Amino acid sequence: MVVNPHGLEVLASVKQVPIAGWYTSVILSTSEAFAPINAMRSILLTGLLPLMTLLAGGLIWWAP
């Protein structure tokens, strides 16, 4: 992870093309790269966590 001149965190990869003497690069912002992970985390925290809390409370209430 590097910070580009605009101040954004990016993932970068560089590969040399030996026949042509060129370098090729690919740059992807970390916000775009990790967007699916962040979306899944928010779904889990807002949806699944409250349900698990209710289930745990019900089991504690039901237990003798």
C-alpha positions, 0 to 999 in steps of 0.5 A: 500500500502506498500513498499517491501524490493526491494523498490517496492510498492505492495498491500498485504493481509494476511488471517489466516487459523485457522485449520492449524495455517497458514497464507496465503498472496497475494502480487500484485505490484501496477504497475500491479494492476493499469495498466488498469486504467493508460492505459485508462487514457492515451487513454483519454488524447491522444485521447478524449481530443483533440477531445473535444477541437476541438468540443468546438472550433467549437461550439464557432466559430459557435455561434453568 
